[in-house]
């Protein structure tokens, strides 16, 4: 990776646990509805823990206004209850995959020194949990 990165920011898709979507579904919305050039996140973690590639790591993401340069965006599928309330409904496999991804990314890029949630930069519930309580560098 040629781009300088010092932080990983965790997001949620704000979808119900019954929605088994992935990177292509989000890419379609980001490109066709938001009119972005690509999906905003660098990685998407599905309900079964599968890690899907999103935007290229060398490309600046589109996931946190004012904080895209120098960051990697990781989105976990879920975050809404069936009645549309914010909810930490992520699976154990998602957290395991997220932790493994964070470990690999930080091992290969020692400049990554910070791990945050979208909610740390915006008035949102996303990712619907306190990142430091579940994940670490």
Protein Blocks (a to p, Z undefined) as FASTA:
>chain_A
ZZdcfbdcdddehiafklccdfklmmmmmmmmnopabdfbfbdcdfkopacdfddfklcc
dfbghilgopacdddeehiafkopacdfbdfklmmmmmmmmmmmmmmmmkbmbdcdfklm
cccfbeoiafklmgcZZ
